[in-house]
Structures are given as structure tokens and as C-alpha cells.
């Protein structure tokens, strides 16, 4: 009987210590980017959107799917304070459906852009296949510099906005955090981008070497925008989750649901549109 009581007391002690540890001693973690020069990562973005707008009094829905594959390389690291990533665009696949007509483009299949509407898509998208763009961040993920001119000069400025929406990279707080902690950040947009994004992050779970972070973003028009970007009013939100490698800060995967409304100014007349979709991002070290 005494042995049974002793065994029960030991088990109870372990249970209580575990409960007290979770309640009062939850481990805090510090998240930041700790990358190595020359490291390369494959990245895949899948986007699925329905765009509904009114044209000549008729409501029209454009459905599109896009699959974009890139290789991201750590080009430089400056005293562990900032780092520059160069992304090489390897492949783009896109499928669109409007008025029951389906169009398909694959940068690795020339038959998809040799004629018809596919040829028009190819004239725009082929300009960026095999090209690179760069982004410089501090160790917490704040953007310092962006060189995305290839998208703008080729007529693909909307691709830049898509990159800002995809939760490709997380921005971390400058302090240790524990499960349930939240922090907020703004993406500082370039003058010729159409949108700006305010995001609230929350640490949801820590499992081994992975951190699960939830995020909610408010999307609005870029007040600094000029040129074509100033001809569009946009508002909306997006939310989702991302998985982060705690050791490196690198985003392993993310899911993102978005709902947006916009008004496009066409010669003084605003055309309303709504965008509903999902974006999935996966990445791994090569």
C-alpha cells in the first residue's frame, strides 16, 4: 500500500510540475533571420482567384490560376544586420477562364503561347522568365530596398502587388515572444505600387524547430502612388497561417485567404471589381 501511495505521489508531482510549467514558465523565443551567404531555396507560389467586374452593364467573372516557381539565393549579408535575396523566375503557369473560354500558358511549353490568346499572354509573361529581382531586409524581415523594375518595365506591375500579398516573408518583433503574443507591421510600398498592407501577426504554436504564426492583413490604396497606380482605389483583407523555421527564420509554407474590392479609373469612369481567392506558398532549402 505504501508503495502504491508513493507511486501515486510521484505521478501527481510530475503532472503538477508540467501544468505549472505551462502556466507560469512558457518558453519565449526570439525570431529573426539567420541565413548563410550563398544558400539557395526553391519557392513555389500557387494563386487561385475569381475577379468579378462590370463591363458594359454586364457582370463578368474572370477565374484564374497561377503557379510561379522561383529560386531564391542569399546574395549578400552585411554584418548580420541586413541581407539581400535574389530571386530567379524559373517558371510560370497560368490558366484563365472568361465567358466560357479557357486560356492556358506555360513558360516551358512553347505550344501554349504560339498563337491566339496564349500568344498575347506570352508576349507579357515571357519577358520576365529567367530574369531576377532582389529584396533587401534587416534581420527582423523589414524591407530596406526592393529592386522590382523588371516587373514594372515589362508591364507586370500587378505581379509586384501579388508578391506583397503572398506572405512570402514574415516580419518579426524585436523582442522575445511566447504563444499568444501579437505584433503589427506595415509594408512600406514603392511609389508606383497600388497597395499598402498592414499586418497583425500572432504566435499560435511552437513545435520542435517550427513556429506557427497566424496573420491578418488590411489592404488599402497606396497614398504615395503615382502614374497608373493612382488610377485605382483598393481595399480588402487577407488572413492565414505560416510555418517558420525557428533556427533560420525562413518561411516553409503559408496559406492565405483574401477578399478585396477595387475601383479602376478608366478616363474618369470608375469600374468596380471584387477579388476573392487563396494563395499558397511553399519553400525548402536546395
LOLO-187899 format. One record per residue: residue in three letters; x, y, z of N, C-alpha, C in turn. Coordinates in steps of 0.05 Angstrom, whole numbers, padded with zeros to 5 digits, always signed. Example, Ala and Ser with C-alpha at 12.3 -4.5 7.8 and 13.67 -1.06 7.14 Angstrom:
2
ALA+00264-00114+00156+00246-00090+00156+00264-00066+00156SER+00257-00045+00142+00273-00021+00143+00258+00001+00157
REM end
This chain:
286
UNK+00017-00024+00000+00000+00000+00000+00017+00025+00000UNK+00039+00025+00016+00056+00048+00018+00070+00054-00009UNK+00077+00031-00023+00090+00034-00049+00070+00046-00069UNK+00045+00038-00068+00025+00049-00087+00021+00079-00081UNK+00020+00086-00056+00017+00115-00049+00041+00131-00058UNK+00065+00120-00056+00089+00134-00065+00089+00137-00095UNK+00081+00116-00109+00080+00118-00138+00060+00139-00147UNK+00036+00140-00134+00016+00159-00140+00026+00188-00135UNK+00041+00191-00112+00051+00218-00106+00071+00227-00126UNK+00088+00209-00136+00108+00216-00157+00095+00225-00183UNK+00074+00209-00191+00060+00216-00216+00046+00243-00213UNK+00033+00247-00190+00019+00272-00185+00039+00296-00186UNK+00063+00292-00175+00083+00313-00175+00091+00321-00203UNK+00095+00300-00220+00103+00306-00248+00080+00321-00263UNK+00056+00312-00258+00033+00325-00272+00031+00354-00263UNK+00033+00359-00238+00031+00387-00228+00054+00404-00238UNK+00078+00393-00238+00100+00408-00248+00097+00416-00277UNK+00086+00397-00293+00081+00403-00321+00060+00425-00325UNK+00039+00423-00309+00018+00443-00311+00028+00471-00303UNK+00043+00471-00281+00054+00497-00272+00074+00508-00291UNK+00089+00490-00304+00109+00500-00324+00095+00513-00347UNK+00073+00500-00357+00059+00512-00379+00045+00538-00372UNK+00036+00539-00347+00021+00563-00339+00039+00586-00332UNK+00061+00581-00320+00078+00603-00310+00105+00605-00323UNK+00114+00584-00336+00141+00584-00347+00142+00578-00376UNK+00123+00588-00392+00122+00582-00420+00147+00594-00433UNK+00160+00578-00450+00185+00586-00462+00181+00608-00482UNK+00198+00629-00481+00197+00650-00500+00218+00645-00522UNK+00212+00654-00546+00231+00650-00568+00237+00677-00581UNK+00260+00679-00593+00268+00703-00609+00269+00695-00638UNK+00253+00708-00654+00252+00702-00683+00267+00723-00698UNK+00285+00715-00715+00299+00733-00733+00312+00716-00755UNK+00320+00730-00776+00333+00715-00799+00362+00710-00793UNK+00370+00685-00795+00398+00677-00792+00406+00659-00816UNK+00410+00673-00838+00416+00659-00863+00446+00659-00869UNK+00454+00642-00887+00482+00639-00894+00486+00647-00923UNK+00508+00661-00928+00515+00670-00955+00516+00647-00975UNK+00502+00651-00997+00502+00630-01018+00480+00609-01016UNK+00467+00608-00993+00445+00588-00990+00423+00594-01012UNK+00412+00572-01022+00391+00574-01043+00367+00559-01034UNK+00343+00570-01040+00318+00558-01033+00299+00557-01058UNK+00285+00536-01061+00264+00535-01081+00238+00545-01069UNK+00223+00560-01085+00198+00572-01074+00177+00568-01096UNK+00153+00561-01086+00130+00557-01104+00106+00572-01093UNK+00094+00588-01111+00070+00603-01103+00047+00594-01121UNK+00025+00586-01108+00001+00578-01123-00021+00598-01116UNK-00033+00610-01136-00053+00630-01132-00078+00622-01147UNK-00101+00624-01134-00127+00618-01146-00146+00641-01140UNK-00155+00655-01161-00172+00679-01157-00196+00679-01175UNK-00218+00691-01165-00241+00698-01181-00243+00729-01180UNK-00243+00741-01204-00245+00770-01206-00271+00777-01220UNK-00289+00790-01205-00316+00797-01215-00317+00827-01220UNK-00326+00835-01244-00327+00864-01251-00351+00868-01270UNK-00357+00893-01273-00380+00901-01291-00369+00914-01316UNK-00376+00903-01339-00367+00914-01365-00392+00917-01383UNK-00396+00942-01392-00419+00948-01409-00446+00939-01397UNK-00448+00943-01370-00472+00936-01356-00475+00906-01350UNK-00456+00890-01357-00457+00861-01353-00437+00853-01332UNK-00445+00836-01313-00427+00826-01292-00411+00802-01304UNK-00385+00805-01302-00367+00785-01314-00348+00774-01292UNK-00343+00748-01293-00324+00736-01274-00300+00724-01290UNK-00277+00732-01282-00252+00721-01293-00240+00703-01272UNK-00238+00677-01278-00225+00658-01260-00196+00653-01269UNK-00177+00654-01251-00150+00649-01259-00134+00634-01238UNK-00117+00617-01247-00098+00602-01230-00070+00608-01240UNK-00052+00612-01221-00024+00617-01228-00006+00601-01210UNK+00015+00590-01222+00035+00574-01208+00062+00586-01216UNK+00076+00597-01196+00101+00611-01202+00124+00597-01186UNK+00145+00588-01200+00167+00575-01187+00192+00593-01189UNK+00205+00597-01166+00229+00614-01165+00251+00600-01149UNK+00276+00609-01154+00298+00601-01138+00309+00626-01124UNK+00310+00625-01097+00319+00648-01081+00346+00642-01070UNK+00365+00661-01074+00393+00658-01065+00400+00681-01047UNK+00414+00675-01025+00424+00695-01007+00449+00707-01020UNK+00446+00731-01031+00468+00743-01047+00488+00757-01029UNK+00480+00770-01008+00498+00785-00991+00488+00787-00963UNK+00506+00789-00943+00499+00794-00915+00517+00815-00905UNK+00506+00836-00893+00521+00859-00883+00523+00859-00853UNK+00545+00848-00842+00550+00848-00813+00526+00837-00797UNK+00512+00818-00808+00490+00805-00795+00467+00824-00789UNK+00467+00847-00802+00446+00867-00797+00426+00868-00820UNK+00435+00866-00845+00418+00865-00868+00427+00843-00886UNK+00409+00834-00903+00416+00813-00923+00399+00818-00948UNK+00410+00810-00971+00397+00814-00997+00392+00787-01009UNK+00367+00783-01018+00358+00759-01031+00353+00765-01061UNK+00363+00747-01078+00359+00750-01107+00341+00726-01115UNK+00319+00732-01128+00300+00712-01137+00301+00709-01167UNK+00305+00685-01176+00306+00678-01205+00279+00666-01212UNK+00266+00677-01232+00239+00666-01240+00244+00643-01259UNK+00238+00619-01249+00243+00595-01264+00220+00587-01283UNK+00196+00589-01273+00173+00580-01289+00147+00593-01280UNK+00129+00598-01299+00102+00608-01293+00082+00593-01309UNK+00062+00583-01296+00039+00571-01309+00014+00587-01301UNK-00003+00593-01321-00027+00608-01315-00050+00598-01332UNK-00073+00595-01319-00098+00587-01332-00119+00608-01326UNK-00133+00617-01347-00154+00637-01344-00179+00627-01358UNK-00202+00634-01346-00228+00627-01358-00246+00651-01357UNK-00256+00660-01380-00275+00682-01381-00294+00678-01404UNK-00320+00683-01400-00340+00678-01420-00340+00649-01430UNK-00331+00630-01413-00330+00603-01421-00306+00595-01438UNK-00289+00615-01443-00265+00610-01460-00241+00607-01441UNK-00227+00584-01444-00204+00579-01427-00178+00584-01441UNK-00160+00598-01427-00133+00604-01438-00112+00592-01419UNK-00091+00581-01431-00071+00568-01415-00043+00576-01424UNK-00025+00582-01405+00002+00590-01411+00021+00574-01394UNK+00043+00564-01406+00064+00550-01391+00090+00559-01403UNK+00107+00572-01388+00132+00583-01398+00150+00561-01409UNK+00146+00536-01401+00163+00514-01410+00150+00498-01433UNK+00128+00508-01443+00114+00495-01465+00107+00516-01486UNK+00124+00518-01507+00120+00540-01527+00094+00537-01542UNK+00082+00513-01543+00057+00510-01557+00034+00525-01544UNK+00037+00532-01519+00016+00546-01504+00017+00577-01510UNK+00038+00587-01522+00039+00615-01528+00048+00621-01557UNK+00041+00602-01574+00049+00606-01602+00027+00619-01619UNK+00003+00619-01609-00019+00631-01624-00042+00639-01606UNK-00062+00653-01617-00086+00660-01602-00081+00677-01577UNK-00099+00673-01557-00096+00689-01532-00071+00681-01517UNK-00063+00656-01519-00039+00647-01506-00015+00663-01515UNK-00015+00670-01541+00007+00686-01552+00008+00714-01538UNK-00015+00725-01534-00016+00751-01520-00006+00749-01491UNK-00013+00728-01478-00003+00723-01451+00027+00720-01451UNK+00037+00705-01471+00065+00700-01473+00081+00725-01478UNK+00069+00744-01494+00083+00769-01500+00089+00785-01475UNK+00072+00782-01455+00076+00796-01430+00093+00780-01410UNK+00086+00755-01406+00099+00739-01385+00127+00728-01393UNK+00131+00723-01419+00157+00713-01428+00180+00733-01422UNK+00173+00758-01419+00193+00779-01414+00206+00776-01386UNK+00192+00762-01368+00203+00760-01341+00214+00733-01334UNK+00209+00713-01351+00220+00686-01347+00251+00687-01349UNK+00264+00676-01330+00293+00676-01330+00306+00701-01319UNK+00290+00721-01312+00301+00745-01300+00302+00743-01270UNK+00313+00763-01257+00316+00764-01228+00306+00790-01217UNK+00298+00789-01192+00292+00813-01176+00304+00810-01149UNK+00309+00831-01135+00322+00830-01109+00307+00845-01088UNK+00311+00837-01063+00298+00850-01040+00318+00849-01017UNK+00321+00871-01003+00340+00873-00981+00324+00878-00955UNK+00330+00862-00934+00315+00863-00909+00335+00867-00886UNK+00324+00876-00863+00340+00874-00839+00335+00847-00827UNK+00349+00841-00805+00348+00813-00794+00320+00806-00783UNK+00302+00827-00780+00275+00821-00770+00255+00819-00793UNK+00264+00823-00818+00247+00820-00841+00235+00846-00851UNK+00243+00869-00840+00233+00894-00851+00247+00900-00877UNK+00231+00908-00897+00243+00914-00924+00259+00940-00923UNK+00284+00938-00933+00301+00961-00934+00302+00972-00963UNK+00303+00954-00982+00305+00962-01010+00293+00940-01028UNK+00280+00948-01049+00268+00930-01068+00276+00938-01096UNK+00285+00919-01112+00291+00924-01140+00273+00905-01157UNK+00250+00916-01163+00229+00900-01177+00223+00913-01204UNK+00243+00927-01215+00239+00942-01240+00232+00924-01264UNK+00241+00899-01263+00235+00881-01285+00205+00876-01289UNK+00190+00876-01267+00161+00873-01268+00148+00898-01280UNK+00157+00920-01271+00145+00946-01279+00151+00952-01309UNK+00177+00948-01317+00185+00954-01344+00172+00935-01365UNK+00165+00911-01356+00154+00891-01374+00123+00892-01374UNK+00111+00911-01359+00082+00913-01358+00069+00894-01339UNK+00085+00884-01319+00075+00864-01300+00075+00876-01271UNK+00068+00901-01268+00068+00914-01242+00049+00901-01223UNK+00027+00888-01233+00008+00874-01216+00022+00851-01202UNK+00043+00840-01214+00057+00817-01202+00071+00826-01176UNK+00080+00852-01175+00092+00862-01151+00072+00863-01129UNK+00048+00872-01135+00027+00872-01114+00021+00844-01105UNK+00021+00825-01123+00017+00797-01114+00039+00787-01096UNK+00063+00796-01100+00085+00788-01082+00081+00800-01055UNK+00071+00824-01053+00065+00837-01027+00043+00823-01013UNK+00025+00810-01027+00002+00797-01015+00008+00768-01005UNK+00029+00756-01016+00032+00728-01013+00043+00718-00986UNK+00050+00736-00968+00062+00728-00943+00087+00711-00949UNK+00104+00721-00967+00128+00707-00975+00149+00707-00953UNK+00149+00729-00937+00168+00732-00915+00153+00743-00891UNK+00161+00734-00867+00149+00745-00843+00165+00768-00832UNK+00152+00786-00818+00166+00807-00804+00164+00801-00774UNK+00186+00800-00760+00187+00791-00732+00190+00815-00713UNK+00181+00812-00688+00184+00833-00668+00213+00833-00658UNK+00221+00855-00647+00249+00858-00637+00251+00851-00608UNK+00235+00831-00600+00236+00821-00572+00227+00792-00572UNK+00233+00778-00550+00224+00751-00548+00194+00749-00544UNK+00182+00728-00555+00153+00725-00554+00146+00697-00545UNK+00121+00694-00536+00111+00668-00528+00084+00664-00541UNK+00073+00640-00540+00048+00634-00552+00026+00653-00543UNK+00012+00664-00562-00009+00684-00556-00001+00712-00560UNK+00025+00718-00562+00035+00745-00566+00030+00754-00595UNK+00024+00780-00598+00018+00791-00624+00036+00816-00629UNK+00040+00822-00654+00055+00846-00662+00045+00855-00690UNK+00049+00880-00696+00039+00891-00721+00061+00905-00737UNK+00057+00906-00763+00076+00918-00781+00063+00928-00806UNK+00077+00946-00820+00067+00957-00846+00088+00951-00867UNK+00078+00944-00891+00096+00942-00914+00097+00969-00926UNK+00121+00981-00926+00125+01007-00938+00126+01004-00968UNK+00107+01015-00983+00105+01010-01011+00123+01028-01028UNK+00129+01019-01052+00143+01037-01071+00122+01056-01082UNK+00132+01078-01094+00114+01099-01103+00095+01090-01125UNK+00104+01070-01141+00088+01062-01164+00073+01036-01159UNK+00070+01028-01134+00053+01005-01127+00026+01014-01119UNK+00006+00997-01124-00022+01005-01120-00032+01001-01091UNK-00018+00985-01075-00029+00979-01049-00008+00980-01027UNK-00018+00983-01003-00002+00981-00979-00016+00962-00960UNK+00000+00948-00943-00010+00926-00927-00002+00930-00898UNK-00022+00929-00880-00017+00930-00851-00024+00902-00840UNK-00005+00890-00826-00009+00862-00817-00006+00859-00787UNK-00024+00843-00775-00021+00835-00747-00014+00806-00746UNK+00008+00799-00733+00017+00772-00730+00011+00762-00702UNK+00006+00736-00699+00003+00724-00673+00017+00697-00672UNK+00034+00692-00652+00047+00666-00649+00026+00646-00639UNK+00020+00626-00655-00001+00607-00648+00010+00581-00634UNK+00033+00572-00644+00043+00547-00635+00073+00544-00640UNK+00087+00530-00622+00115+00524-00626+00117+00494-00624UNK+00128+00481-00645+00131+00452-00645+00159+00445-00656UNK+00176+00437-00638+00203+00430-00647+00218+00454-00658UNK+00226+00453-00683+00241+00474-00696+00223+00492-00712UNK+00196+00489-00709+00177+00504-00725+00160+00522-00707UNK+00154+00546-00718+00135+00564-00705+00112+00569-00724UNK+00087+00566-00714+00063+00571-00730+00053+00599-00723UNK+00051+00616-00743+00043+00644-00739+00018+00649-00755UNK-00002+00661-00741-00026+00670-00755-00023+00699-00763UNK-00036+00707-00784-00034+00735-00793-00060+00745-00804UNK-00066+00770-00800-00089+00784-00812-00079+00810-00823UNK-00085+00816-00848-00076+00840-00861-00099+00857-00871UNK-00095+00883-00869-00114+00902-00881-00100+00915-00905UNK-00113+00913-00928-00101+00923-00953-00116+00949-00961UNK-00100+00969-00968-00112+00995-00976-00095+01007-00998UNK-00106+01028-01010-00092+01041-01032-00067+01055-01022UNK-00047+01056-01039-00022+01069-01033-00025+01099-01037UNK-00024+01114-01015-00028+01143-01016-00005+01157-01031UNK+00018+01143-01033+00041+01155-01046+00043+01148-01076UNK+00023+01132-01085+00025+01122-01112+00022+01145-01133UNK+00036+01141-01155+00033+01159-01178+00029+01143-01203UNK+00026+01157-01226+00023+01143-01251-00002+01126-01252UNK+00000+01102-01264-00022+01084-01267-00033+01075-01240UNK-00015+01073-01220-00024+01063-01194-00044+01081-01180UNK-00042+01107-01187-00061+01127-01174-00089+01125-01186UNK-00092+01109-01207-00118+01107-01220-00135+01084-01209UNK-00127+01073-01186-00141+01051-01175-00145+01055-01145UNK-00169+01051-01135-00175+01051-01107-00179+01022-01098UNK-00167+01014-01077-00168+00986-01069-00171+00984-01039UNK-00186+00964-01030-00190+00958-01001-00195+00928-00998UNK-00188+00918-00975-00194+00890-00971-00179+00879-00947UNK-00179+00852-00945-00165+00839-00923-00156+00812-00931UNK-00137+00801-00916-00128+00774-00921-00120+00763-00894UNK-00122+00736-00891-00114+00724-00866-00105+00695-00872UNK-00088+00685-00854-00078+00658-00859-00058+00650-00837UNK-00043+00629-00844-00023+00619-00825+00003+00614-00841UNK+00025+00616-00826+00051+00609-00838+00068+00593-00819UNK+00085+00576-00830+00103+00559-00815+00131+00569-00819UNK+00145+00575-00797+00171+00587-00798+00192+00568-00786UNK+00215+00566-00798+00238+00552-00787+00250+00570-00765UNK+00248+00562-00740+00257+00579-00718+00287+00584-00720UNK+00302+00564-00729+00332+00567-00730+00340+00588-00750UNK+00327+00590-00773+00336+00608-00794+00316+00632-00799UNK+00291+00629-00790+00271+00650-00795+00258+00646-00822UNK+00266+00626-00837+00256+00622-00865+00228+00612-00865UNK+00212+00622-00883+00184+00613-00886+00183+00587-00901UNK+00172+00567-00888+00170+00540-00900+00144+00536-00916UNK+00122+00547-00906+00097+00547-00921+00078+00567-00909UNK+00058+00575-00925+00038+00594-00916+00013+00590-00932UNK-00010+00595-00920-00036+00595-00934-00049+00622-00928UNK-00063+00632-00948-00073+00659-00947-00099+00662-00962UNK-00121+00669-00947-00147+00675-00960-00150+00705-00962UNK-00159+00714-00985-00161+00743-00990-00188+00751-01001UNK-00197+00774-00994-00221+00786-01004-00215+00816-01009UNK-00219+00826-01034-00213+00853-01040-00234+00866-01058UNK-00236+00892-01055-00253+00908-01073-00236+00930-01085UNK-00241+00936-01110-00226+00958-01123-00243+00973-01143UNK-00236+00998-01147-00248+01015-01167-00226+01024-01186UNK-00229+01017-01212-00209+01024-01232-00218+01048-01247UNK-00202+01069-01248-00209+01094-01261-00201+01092-01291UNK-00222+01091-01308-00218+01090-01337-00228+01116-01349UNK-00211+01135-01354-00218+01160-01366-00241+01174-01350UNK-00238+01175-01324-00257+01188-01307-00280+01171-01298UNK-00283+01147-01309-00305+01130-01301-00293+01106-01285UNK-00305+01102-01261-00295+01080-01244-00310+01054-01250UNK-00294+01033-01253-00304+01006-01258-00300+00990-01233UNK-00321+00982-01218-00318+00967-01193-00311+00937-01199UNK-00296+00926-01181-00289+00897-01184-00285+00885-01156UNK-00288+00859-01154-00283+00845-01129-00265+00821-01135UNK-00247+00816-01117-00228+00794-01120-00230+00776-01095UNK-00233+00751-01100-00234+00731-01079-00216+00708-01087UNK-00199+00700-01067-00180+00679-01075-00164+00668-01052UNK-00146+00649-01059-00128+00637-01040-00100+00637-01052UNK-00080+00639-01034-00052+00637-01043-00038+00618-01024UNK-00023+00600-01036-00007+00580-01021+00022+00584-01028UNK+00039+00583-01008+00068+00587-01013+00083+00564-00999UNK+00101+00551-01013+00118+00531-01001+00147+00537-01008UNK+00166+00530-00991+00194+00535-00996+00211+00515-00981UNK+00234+00507-00993+00253+00490-00979+00281+00495-00989UNK+00300+00489-00973+00328+00493-00980+00336+00473-01001UNK+00352+00483-01021+00361+00465-01042+00386+00450-01033
REM end
